[in-house]
Amino acid sequence: MTIEFNNSYPKRDKNGKMQDVFVYSVKGTAQELADYKKAKGDQYREDKETGKPLHFSLSYVGETCDLLITSNGNVVADNSKMRKAANLVGQYDFLKDQLAAQLLESLGINRSTTRNNNASTTDNSAESKVEGVVGENNAMDDPFNG
């Protein structure tokens, strides 16, 4: 079973601090999706337009990621690839620039142009490239909304 990034939106936590909520579509076999629905229980949500199951996370786990149901019924993203990359960056400082460049490229942001223009032009600004930040009307009835 996998998840695919849909969008994200900011919300306040119980202490009033802003945090990002990342929304993913869940994909899998009919049995995997039934198991996911059972494991999520009252927190199970579907996209109102597509009917696809949704997974909410306070951590970005990539554009796609494996989703696991543990032996005690918890649903977790297998973010081992992200942890490995973070560990490598901690070991080898030179990787920071290389990984940042790859990430920006995958998001369609031209790093050299953005640096030269201080991200001030509409076409090259990070703000114009970020997708999925939604307003309060699209909070999607998520389990973090409360």
Secondary structure as the mmCIF struct_conf table of DSSP 4:
data_model
#
loop_
_struct_conf.conf_type_id
_struct_conf.id
_struct_conf.beg_label_comp_id
_struct_conf.beg_label_asym_id
_struct_conf.beg_label_seq_id
_struct_conf.end_label_comp_id
_struct_conf.end_label_asym_id
_struct_conf.end_label_seq_id
STRN STRN1 THR A 2 ARG A 12
TURN_TY1_P TURN_TY1_P1 LYS A 14 ASN A 15
BEND BEND1 GLY A 16 GLY A 16
STRN STRN2 MET A 18 LYS A 27
HELX_RH_AL_P HELX_RH_AL_P1 ALA A 30 LYS A 40
HELX_RH_3T_P HELX_RH_3T_P1 GLY A 41 GLN A 43
STRN STRN3 ARG A 45 GLU A 46
TURN_TY1_P TURN_TY1_P2 LYS A 48 THR A 50
STRN STRN4 PRO A 53 SER A 57
BEND BEND2 LEU A 58 SER A 59
BEND BEND3 GLU A 63 GLU A 63
STRN STRN5 THR A 64 ILE A 69
TURN_TY1_P TURN_TY1_P3 SER A 71 ASN A 72
BEND BEND4 GLY A 73 GLY A 73
STRN STRN6 VAL A 75 ALA A 77
HELX_RH_AL_P HELX_RH_AL_P2 SER A 80 GLN A 91
TURN_TY1_P TURN_TY1_P4 ASP A 93 PHE A 94
HELX_RH_AL_P HELX_RH_AL_P3 LEU A 95 SER A 106
TURN_TY1_P TURN_TY1_P5 LEU A 107 GLY A 108
HELX_RH_AL_P HELX_RH_AL_P4 ARG A 111 ASN A 116
TURN_TY1_P TURN_TY1_P6 ASN A 117 ALA A 119
BEND BEND5 THR A 121 THR A 121
TURN_TY1_P TURN_TY1_P7 THR A 122 ASN A 124
HELX_RH_AL_P HELX_RH_AL_P5 ALA A 126 LYS A 129
STRN STRN7 VAL A 133 VAL A 133
HELX_RH_3T_P HELX_RH_3T_P2 GLU A 136 ASN A 138
TURN_TY1_P TURN_TY1_P8 MET A 140 ASP A 141
TURN_TY1_P TURN_TY1_P9 PRO A 143 PHE A 144
#
